[in-house]
Amino acid sequence: MGETLGFAFSSFIFFFIGVEVLLGFARFFGLYVVVQERTCRIYTLWGQVKGTIDEPGFYFLPARLGLDALLINFFGKCYVVDLRLDQEYLRGVPVNSEEGAPMGIGVWYEMYISDPVNYLFKNTDPRGSLRASVSSAAVRCLSNMKLANMLENRHQMSRTVRAEVSPQSHQWGYKVGSVYIRKVHFRDRGMLREIEIKVVTRLRQVTSAIRQDGANQVNLITSSAERQAAVEFAKAAALRPQIVGGALNEIAEEPEIVQVMFEILETQRLLEAEGADLTIIPAGGRADGMINLLSSLPSGSDRPVQPAQPLMPPMPVAAQPRMPQG
């Protein structure tokens, strides 16, 4: 039992630690290498490139490089190059339009390493050279363009810059992918203020025109509605006598109803009259002085009231009998 445990423990130590030690010695002497995805390994010896590996996987170096693989780790060098897609943005590249306006252009571009050997040995700073090449291509291709085209046709400008940069960048091991003009702006602050003033003025004019047009439309609708309403009211006023006359003709067929109706209307008019004096005479006609006085006094008169004449003549004084004289 003890021998079994000892064998198991020693096996664990060998496979857990011993295998790693053996693999470390193998990597140290250049027997194998593991290449990661989107990376490239370039092996140089005595100043010469002995081989490149740009596909991911496990490689036995003596089979790829020969006996030089055993000397590279001691007398040569291995370069690991990143092949992943990269991008950069250039802000405010100065250009001038055809009208002489100072403009700034923002250029965004993608690049990746297409030739790792040229990338390492043909240019000491390929990234900076590509940046300068994109900037100079933007200035060379986009200067003296019309301002309207510069502000509107950014897709065509992007294609022009990409076609100019790609051949030159490929010599340095770089390949330019997408190029896009993201921003076109004015560099002169005084011109910016003038444009802002003009834009604000134009917006105010457009707003006033919209308001005036709305007011005109409202007035037009209101006047049209009033005209239609006036026409309808005129039609109604013209039809009213006909309707009333027809109703009165129907009522006139009953004399008693007509008489009562006119009495009611006359009484209603008298009650609605303002400042009118009303004299009520009882039925049967009282013959006294008060009625004559009220009848003879005009409405609203402030003249003194004349005494009314008596209705009946004065009775004659009875003759007194004479006494015989003795």
TORTORZA-114296 format. One record per residue: x, y, z of N, C-alpha, C in turn; residue in one letter. Coordinates in steps of 0.1 Angstrom, whole numbers, plus 5000, padded with zeros to 4 digits. Layout:
# residues N
XYZXYZXYZA...
***
This chain:
# residues 326
500849885000500050005000500950135000M501950135008502850245009503550264996G504050154989504750164977503850224966E502550184966501550244956501450394958T501250434971501150574973502350654969L503550594972504750664968504950674953G504550564946504650564931503650674926F502450684931501450774927501950924929A502550944941503051074944504251114934F505151024932506251054923505751074909S504751004905504151024891503551164890S502851204900502251334900503251444899F504351424907505451524907506051534893I506251414887506951414874506051474863F504751434863503851494852503451634855F503451674867503051814870504151914869F505351874873506451964873507451924862I507751794861508751744852508451774837G507151764833506751784819506951934816V506652024826506852164823508252194822E509152134830510552154829511152114816V510651994811511151944798510652034787L509452074787508952164777509652304777L510052344789510852464790512252454784G512852334786514152314780514052304765F512952244760512752234745512552374739A511752454746511552594740512952674741R513652644751514952714753515952684742F515952554738516852514727516252524713F514952584712514352604700513852484692G513352384700512852264694511352284689L510552364695509152384691508752524695Y507652564689507052694692505552684690V504752764698503352774697502952914692V502352934680502053054674500553084677V500353204683498953244687498253304674Q496953314675496153364664496453514662E496453554649496653684645498053744649R499053654650500453694653501353634643T502453684641503453634632504853634639C505653524637506953514643507953524631R508953614633510053624623511353594630I512053494624513353444630514453494621Y515453564628516653614621517853554628T518953534620520153474624521253534616L522253594623523453664616522953774607W521853844611521353954603520553914591G520153794590519353744578518053684584Q517053694576515753644579515753494575V515553404585515653264583514253204580K513153264585511853214583510753294590G509553284586508453344592507253244593T506553254604505453174607504253264611I503253264602502053354605500753284607D500753144607499553064609499553014623E498453024630498452974644498552824645P499252774656499352634658500652594665G500952464666502152414672503152374661F504352414662505352394651506652334657Y507152234650508552184653509552254645F510352344652511152444645512252374636L512952274640513952214631513352164618P512052134618511452094605511152214596A510952334602510652454594511952534591R512852534600514052624598515352544597L515252414599516552334598517352344611G518652324610519452324621519652464627L519252564619519352704624518452734636D517452644637516452664648517152644661A518252564662518852534675519852654679L520152744669521052854672520352984673L519152994669518453124669518253184683I517953094692517753154706519053194712N520253154707521553194712522153304704F522053304691522753394683521853474674F520553444674519653524666518553594674G517453614668516353684675515053644669K513953644677512653614672511753734675C511153784664510253904665508753854664Y507953904673506553864674505753994669V505153984658504454094652502954074653V502254174657500754174659500054204646D499254114641498654124628497154174629L496754204641495354244643495054384636R493754404633493354534627493454644637L494054754632494154874641493554994634D493355104642492755224636493255344643Q493155454636493655584641492855694636E492755804643491955924639492856044639Y492956114628493656244626492756354628L492956444637492056554639492556684633R491656754626491856884621493056894611G493056814601494056824591493756954583V494757054583494457184577494457184561P493357224555493157234541492457374538V492557414526491857534521490957504510N489757564510488757544499489157624487S488357604477488657684464488357834467E487357864476487058004479488058064489E488957984494489958044503489558024518G488557954521488157934535489057834542A489657864553490457764560489557664567P489757534563488957424568489857324575M489257254584489857144591489157014588G489856904585489256774582489756664592I488856594597489156474605489156354597G490256274597490356154589490456034598V489555944597489655814604489955704594W490955624598491355514589491755384597Y491655274590492055144595493255094588E494155014595495254964589495654834596M496354744588496854624594498154584587Y498954504593500254464587500054364577I500454394565500354294554501654224551S502754284554504054224551504954244564D504954154573505754174585507154204583P507854144573509254164571509554314567V508754364558508954504554508554594566N507554554573507154634585508254654595Y509154544597510154554606511454614601L511754594589513154634584513154734573F512054784567512054884557511755024562K511255034574510955164580511055154595N511755254601511955254615510655284623T509855374617508555414623507455404612D507055284609505955264599504655334603P504355324616503055384620503055534618R504155604622504255744621504355784606G505055704598505055734584503755724577S502955624581501555604576500755724580L500855774592500155884597500456014588R501756034586502156144578501656134564A501756014559501255994545499756014543S498955974553497556004552497256154553V497956224562497756364564498156444551S499356404545499756474533498856444521S498356314521497456284510496056364511A495656384524494456454526494556604521A495756654525496056794521496156804506V496856714500497156714485495856694477R495056604481493856564473492656654476C492556704488491256774492491356924492L492556974490492757124489492157174476S491757304476491157374464489957304459N489257234468487857184464486857294467M485757294460484657384463484157354477K483757464484483357444498482057364499L481157374489479957294490480257144488A481157114479481556974477482256924489N483057004495483856964507482956934519M481757004520480856984531479856864528L479656834515478656734512479156594508E480256604499480756474493481856414501N481556374513482656314522482956174517R482056104512482255964507483355964496H483156054486484056064475485456104480Q485456194489486756244495487456124502M486756044509487355924516487955834506S487255804495487755714485489055774478R489055904476490255964470491455954479T491355974492492455964501492955824502V492055724502492455584503493255544491R492755584479493455544467494855604466A495055724473496355784473497255724482E496855674494497655624504498055484503V497155394498497355254498498655204491S498955244479500155194473501455224480P501555344486502755384493502855314506Q501755294513501855234526502155084525S501755014514502054874512503554854511H504354954507505854934507506454924521Q505754974531506254974545505654854552W504954764546504354654552502954684558G502454804556501054834561500154824549Y498854794552497854804542496654884548K496254984541495155064546493855004543V492954994553491654944550490655054547G489655074556488655184553489255314557S488955414549489255554552487955634551V487755714562486455794562486755934568Y486256024560486256164565485156194574I485456204587484356204597483856344600R484756444598484356584602485056684593K484256784589484756894581484357024588V485257104593484857214601485757334597H485257454601485957584599486957604610F488157654605489257674615489257824620R488657914612488658054616487458084625D487758134637486658154647485858274642R486458374636485658494631484658444620G485058364612484158304601483058224608M483358154618482358074625481358164631L481758274637480758374643479858434632R480458464621479658524610478658424605E479058294604478158194599477058174609I477358174622476358164632475358274632E475858394630474958514629473958494617I474558454605473758434593472758324595K473158214601472258104604471158144613V471458214624470458264633469458354626V469958454618469158544611468158474601T468758374594467958294585466858214592R467258164604466258084611465158174616L465458294620464458394625463558434613R464158454601463258484590462358374586Q462858244587462058134584460958114594V461258134607460258124617459158234616T459558364612458658464610457758434598S458358384587457558344576456558234579A456958134587456058034591454958084599I455258174609454158234617453258314609R453758394599452858474591452058394582Q452558284577451758194568450658134577D451058094589450058034598448958134601G449358254604448258364607447458384594A448058394582447258404570446258294568N446758174571445858054569444658064579Q444958104591443958114601442958224597V443458344593442558444589441658404577N442258334567441558284556440458194560L440758104569439758004574438658074581I439058174590438058254598437158334589T437758404579436858484570435958394561S436458274557435658184549434458134558S434858104571433758054580432758164582A433258284584432258404587431458424574E432058414562431258434550430158334549R430558204551429558094550428458114561Q428858164573427858184584426858294580A427458404574426658514570425658474559A426058394550425158344539424058264545V424358174555423358094561422358174569E422958274577422058364585421158444575F421658484564420758564554419658464549A420058344546419058254541417958224552K418458214565417458194576416558324577A417158444576416358564577415358574566A415758524554414758534543413658434545A413958324551412958214553412058244565L412458334574411658354586410258414583R410158524574408858574571407958464565P408458384557407658274550407158184561Q408058144570407658044581406558114590I406858234594405958304603404558324596V404658374583403458394576402558264574G403258154572402558034570401857994584G402658014595402057984608400858074611A400958204607399858294609398658254601L398858214589397758174580397058054586N397757964592397157844598396357894610E396957984618396158034630394958114626I395058194615393958274611392658204608A392758074606391557994603390657984616E391258014627390458014640390358164645E389258234643389258374647389458394662P388858314670388958334684390458324688E391158224683392558204686393358324682I393058384670393758504665393558614674V392258644678392058754687392758744700Q392758624706393458604719394958624717V395458574706396858584704397358734702M396558814695396958954693396759024706F395858994714395659064727396859034736E397358904736398458864744399758944739I399858954726401059014720401059164724L399859224723399759364726400059394741E399559304749399859324764401359304766T401959204760403359184762404159304757Q403859364746404559484742404459594752R403259614757403059714767403859694779L403959574784404659544796406159554794L406659524782408059534779408559674776E407559774773407959904770408559974783A409560054781410260114792409860264792E409460314804409160464805407760494800G406960404797405660434792404660434803A403660534802402660544812401460464808D400860394817399760304814398560354821L397460374814396160424820395160314818T394660264829393660154829392260214831I391360194822389960244824389060124826I388360124836387460004839386459984829P386059864828384959834818383659904823A382859954814381660024817381760174816G383060224817383260364816382760454827G383660474837383260564848383360714843R382260784845382260924841382561014853A383761034856384061124867385261214863D385561314871386561414867387961354867G388361254875389661194875389961124862M389061054856389260984844389461094833I388661204833388861304823390261374824N390661384837391961444839393061364834L393061234837394061144832394061124817L392861134811392861124797393361244789S393161364795393561484789395061514791S395661454800397161474803397961394794L398761464785399661384776400761314784P401261204778402361124785403561204787S404161204799405461274802405261424802G404061484803403961624803404061684817S404761794818404961864831404161994832D403162014822402362134823401362124834R400962244839399962234850398662184845P397962114853396762044850395562144850V394862154838393762244838392562174844Q391762254850390562184856389662134846P389262014848388361954838386962014839A386362014827385062064826384061964832Q383062004839382161914844381361844833P381161714835380361634826378961674825L378361724836376961754837376861904839M375961964832375762114834375262144849P375662254853375162294867373662304868P373262254879371762264881371362404884M370262454878369762594881369262614895P369562734900369062764914367562784914V367062714923365562714924365062864928A364062904921363463034924362763034938A363163144946362563144959361163214958Q360163174965358763234965358763374971P358063444964357863584970356763584981R357063664990356163685001355263804998M353963785000353063894998353464015007P353264125002353564245010352264295016Q352264325028351064365035350964515037G
***
